[in-house]
Amino acid sequence: MQDLWRSTHSHTTGSAYVSGNYIYGSANTTTSGGHTFLMRKPTTTNTIVCFREKPEINNLVYDAKFVAGSIKKKYGLTKNLD
């Protein structure tokens, strides 16, 4: 676990100049080191199973042509979804 939190180093450079009653400037900071963590969060997945014929199952089944037509109408799609 000692290597889990690697230290970081930052280096900042900048410049400024005065013009009348104003001061203008810019700065740039570069940071190196550290450690990258991959974070994942729970997600949901919808699985679509397609059949050539109407299946004889007691689950909810959608008609593909009806669904495609509904999506085209709802989102104003013109491309054929066949």
N, CA, C and O of each residue as an XYZ file, in Angstrom:
328
protein
N       0.803     -1.190      0.000
C       0.000      0.000      0.000
C       0.852      1.263      0.000
O       0.321      2.347     -0.239
N       2.138      1.164      0.256
C       2.969      2.358      0.302
C       2.994      3.080     -1.036
O       3.067      4.308     -1.079
N       2.934      2.328     -2.123
C       3.028      2.921     -3.456
C       1.687      3.475     -3.936
O       1.618      4.063     -5.016
N       0.617      3.298     -3.150
C      -0.709      3.702     -3.590
C      -0.805      5.211     -3.787
O      -1.395      5.656     -4.770
N      -0.255      5.994     -2.902
C      -0.342      7.453     -2.998
C       1.027      8.013     -3.355
O       1.807      8.367     -2.471
N       1.315      8.092     -4.624
C       2.584      8.649     -5.084
C       2.511     10.160     -5.013
O       1.460     10.752     -5.257
N       3.624     10.779     -4.682
C       3.623     12.234     -4.584
C       3.605     12.867     -5.971
O       4.033     12.263     -6.955
N       3.101     14.089     -6.027
C       3.078     14.843     -7.275
C       3.998     16.049     -7.131
O       4.278     16.513     -6.025
N       4.453     16.535     -8.258
C       5.295     17.733     -8.296
C       4.692     18.689     -9.306
O       4.323     18.288    -10.410
N       4.595     19.942     -8.931
C       4.072     20.957     -9.835
C       5.119     22.032    -10.050
O       5.846     22.404     -9.130
N       5.184     22.527    -11.282
C       6.114     23.593    -11.633
C       5.306     24.689    -12.330
O       4.616     24.431    -13.317
N       5.400     25.899    -11.812
C       4.641     27.012    -12.372
C       5.589     28.070    -12.900
O       6.544     28.454    -12.225
N       5.323     28.536    -14.099
C       6.064     29.656    -14.671
C       5.051     30.740    -15.017
O       3.886     30.449    -15.288
N       5.489     31.953    -15.008
C       4.566     33.029    -15.324
C       5.297     34.272    -15.768
O       6.517     34.374    -15.644
N       4.537     35.211    -16.284
C       5.102     36.483    -16.689
C       4.033     37.549    -16.490
O       2.837     37.257    -16.473
N       4.485     38.785    -16.340
C       3.549     39.894    -16.170
C       4.193     41.158    -16.714
O       5.416     41.294    -16.729
N       3.354     42.074    -17.157
C       3.865     43.369    -17.574
C       2.854     44.440    -17.201
O       1.656     44.181    -17.092
N       3.360     45.636    -17.011
C       2.549     46.775    -16.594
C       2.371     47.706    -17.780
O       3.310     47.985    -18.525
N       1.144     48.178    -17.936
C       0.844     49.163    -18.966
C      -0.086     50.200    -18.343
O      -1.265     49.924    -18.118
N       0.428     51.364    -18.071
C      -0.368     52.400    -17.421
C      -0.746     51.969    -16.021
O       0.119     51.625    -15.215
N      -2.038     51.987    -15.728
C      -2.529     51.577    -14.412
C      -2.944     50.104    -14.367
O      -3.578     49.676    -13.402
N      -2.602     49.333    -15.380
C      -3.018     47.931    -15.454
C      -1.810     47.010    -15.440
O      -0.717     47.388    -15.862
N      -2.023     45.810    -14.955
C      -0.987     44.775    -15.013
C      -1.592     43.566    -15.721
O      -2.704     43.144    -15.405
N      -0.870     43.028    -16.657
C      -1.321     41.878    -17.425
C      -0.356     40.727    -17.174
O       0.847     40.940    -17.029
N      -0.880     39.520    -17.124
C       0.011     38.395    -16.882
C      -0.603     37.075    -17.289
O      -1.790     36.977    -17.604
N       0.231     36.079    -17.273
C      -0.214     34.719    -17.545
C       0.661     33.760    -16.770
O       1.781     34.090    -16.382
N       0.137     32.570    -16.550
C       0.886     31.557    -15.816
C       0.553     30.187    -16.386
O      -0.523     29.978    -16.946
N       1.484     29.263    -16.235
C       1.296     27.890    -16.692
C       1.835     26.957    -15.619
O       2.964     27.116    -15.156
N       1.026     25.991    -15.228
C       1.446     25.017    -14.231
C       1.445     23.623    -14.854
O       0.473     23.219    -15.493
N       2.538     22.898    -14.661
C       2.660     21.523    -15.119
C       2.802     20.631    -13.895
O       3.659     20.863    -13.043
N       1.956     19.609    -13.814
C       1.996     18.684    -12.686
C       2.381     17.308    -13.198
O       1.875     16.861    -14.227
N       3.276     16.635    -12.485
C       3.680     15.282    -12.864
C       3.703     14.403    -11.626
O       3.659     14.880    -10.492
N       3.772     13.115    -11.880
C       3.766     12.162    -10.780
C       2.355     11.725    -10.473
O       1.469     11.824    -11.321
N       2.143     11.245     -9.275
C       0.815     10.823     -8.868
C       0.474      9.443     -9.384
O       1.341      8.682     -9.816
N      -0.786      9.146     -9.328
C      -1.258      7.822     -9.711
C      -2.623      7.979    -10.352
O      -3.408      8.828     -9.930
N      -2.919      7.184    -11.352
C      -4.215      7.215    -12.025
C      -5.065      6.069    -11.513
O      -4.606      4.929    -11.432
N      -6.313      6.378    -11.165
C      -7.240      5.359    -10.698
C      -8.376      5.233    -11.693
O      -8.926      6.241    -12.137
N      -8.730      4.027    -12.043
C      -9.875      3.769    -12.896
C     -11.084      3.609    -11.988
O     -11.150      2.688    -11.174
N     -12.034      4.518    -12.141
C     -13.227      4.493    -11.298
C     -14.399      4.004    -12.139
O     -14.594      4.461    -13.265
N     -15.155      3.102    -11.609
C     -16.346      2.604    -12.292
C     -17.528      2.752    -11.358
O     -17.403      2.630    -10.140
N     -18.663      3.015    -11.946
C     -19.874      3.108    -11.152
C     -20.888      2.114    -11.701
O     -20.796      1.712    -12.861
N     -21.832      1.724    -10.898
C     -22.831      0.766    -11.377
C     -23.610      1.329    -12.571
O     -23.928      2.517    -12.613
N     -23.903      0.476    -13.517
C     -24.681      0.875    -14.693
C     -25.739     -0.193    -14.962
O     -25.704     -1.287    -14.397
N     -26.660      0.148    -15.823
C     -27.656     -0.825    -16.239
C     -27.435     -1.159    -17.702
O     -26.870     -0.363    -18.452
N     -27.875     -2.318    -18.097
C     -27.766     -2.748    -19.479
C     -29.094     -3.342    -19.913
O     -29.691     -4.151    -19.204
N     -29.541     -2.933    -21.076
C     -30.727     -3.542    -21.671
C     -30.254     -4.480    -22.770
O     -29.561     -4.060    -23.697
N     -30.624     -5.737    -22.666
C     -30.254     -6.724    -23.672
C     -31.439     -6.955    -24.595
O     -32.544     -7.249    -24.140
N     -31.206     -6.822    -25.883
C     -32.251     -7.038    -26.874
C     -31.981     -8.365    -27.562
O     -30.915     -8.571    -28.142
N     -32.950     -9.258    -27.492
C     -32.849    -10.561    -28.135
C     -33.831    -10.563    -29.291
O     -35.010    -10.262    -29.110
N     -33.346    -10.903    -30.481
C     -34.192    -10.897    -31.683
C     -34.543    -12.324    -32.092
O     -33.742    -13.249    -31.958
N     -35.772    -12.470    -32.598
C     -36.253    -13.772    -33.054
C     -36.765    -13.627    -34.478
O     -37.278    -12.570    -34.845
N     -36.637    -14.655    -35.270
C     -37.179    -14.656    -36.631
C     -38.695    -14.882    -36.608
O     -39.416    -14.346    -37.449
N     -39.160    -15.649    -35.677
C     -40.584    -15.936    -35.508
C     -40.987    -15.501    -34.106
O     -40.139    -15.374    -33.223
N     -42.285    -15.274    -33.903
C     -42.766    -14.915    -32.578
C     -42.498    -16.072    -31.620
O     -42.955    -17.193    -31.844
N     -41.751    -15.789    -30.546
C     -41.409    -16.869    -29.620
C     -42.608    -17.265    -28.752
O     -43.491    -16.453    -28.478
N     -42.616    -18.504    -28.338
C     -43.655    -18.987    -27.444
C     -43.144    -18.893    -26.012
O     -42.820    -19.901    -25.383
N     -43.079    -17.661    -25.510
C     -42.615    -17.422    -24.147
C     -43.631    -16.535    -23.439
O     -44.429    -15.857    -24.086
N     -43.600    -16.544    -22.138
C     -44.534    -15.755    -21.341
C     -43.900    -14.457    -20.842
O     -44.254    -13.970    -19.768
N     -42.987    -13.904    -21.595
C     -42.359    -12.635    -21.233
C     -42.834    -11.539    -22.161
O     -43.512    -11.798    -23.155
N     -42.472    -10.316    -21.827
C     -42.838     -9.176    -22.653
C     -42.072     -9.229    -23.968
O     -40.845     -9.328    -23.970
N     -42.790     -9.163    -25.090
C     -42.186     -9.235    -26.415
C     -42.675     -8.042    -27.222
O     -43.872     -7.756    -27.244
N     -41.759     -7.344    -27.884
C     -42.100     -6.189    -28.699
C     -42.013     -6.541    -30.179
O     -41.176     -7.348    -30.583
N     -42.870     -5.940    -30.975
C     -42.814     -6.089    -32.418
C     -41.764     -5.125    -32.960
O     -41.897     -3.914    -32.782
N     -40.728     -5.634    -33.615
C     -39.594     -4.820    -34.063
C     -40.013     -3.721    -35.032
O     -39.529     -2.595    -34.918
N     -40.904     -4.017    -35.990
C     -41.339     -2.998    -36.947
C     -42.080     -1.873    -36.243
O     -41.910     -0.704    -36.591
N     -42.902     -2.215    -35.253
C     -43.629     -1.205    -34.504
C     -42.658     -0.314    -33.711
O     -42.796      0.909    -33.706
N     -41.691     -0.928    -33.052
C     -40.714     -0.166    -32.271
C     -39.903      0.754    -33.180
O     -39.717      1.929    -32.864
N     -39.417      0.226    -34.311
C     -38.628      1.038    -35.248
C     -39.453      2.213    -35.760
O     -38.956      3.338    -35.820
N     -40.712      1.963    -36.130
C     -41.573      3.039    -36.603
C     -41.824      4.083    -35.536
O     -41.854      5.276    -35.838
N     -42.007      3.658    -34.288
C     -42.228      4.586    -33.179
C     -41.008      5.460    -32.934
O     -41.138      6.659    -32.688
N     -39.828      4.866    -33.001
C     -38.588      5.624    -32.803
C     -38.412      6.636    -33.931
O     -38.052      7.786    -33.678
N     -38.664      6.220    -35.173
C     -38.552      7.138    -36.315
C     -39.480      8.329    -36.123
O     -39.079      9.474    -36.327
N     -40.716      8.059    -35.734
C     -41.701      9.128    -35.566
C     -41.317     10.054    -34.416
O     -41.362     11.275    -34.565
N     -40.944      9.491    -33.284
C     -40.622     10.290    -32.094
C     -39.445     11.225    -32.327
O     -39.479     12.378    -31.896
N     -38.409     10.749    -32.999
C     -37.187     11.531    -33.175
C     -37.064     12.155    -34.570
O     -36.025     12.727    -34.902
N     -38.104     12.050    -35.376
C     -38.093     12.680    -36.690
C     -37.051     12.101    -37.635
O     -36.473     12.830    -38.441
N     -36.808     10.824    -37.547
C     -35.804     10.178    -38.402
C     -36.409      9.906    -39.766
O     -37.588      9.573    -39.886
N     -35.587     10.051    -40.788
C     -36.067      9.798    -42.151
C     -35.401      8.582    -42.776
O     -35.923      8.018    -43.737
N     -34.261      8.173    -42.245
C     -33.553      7.021    -42.807
C     -34.312      5.742    -42.512
O     -34.851      5.568    -41.419
N     -34.355      4.853    -43.482
C     -35.049      3.582    -43.325
C     -34.324      2.734    -42.283
O     -33.113      2.534    -42.379
N     -35.050      2.241    -41.301
C     -34.443      1.449    -40.245
C     -34.512     -0.057    -40.481
O     -34.238     -0.837    -39.568
N     -34.871     -0.472    -41.681
C     -34.996     -1.916    -41.976
C     -33.675     -2.608    -41.892
O     -33.596     -3.817    -42.110
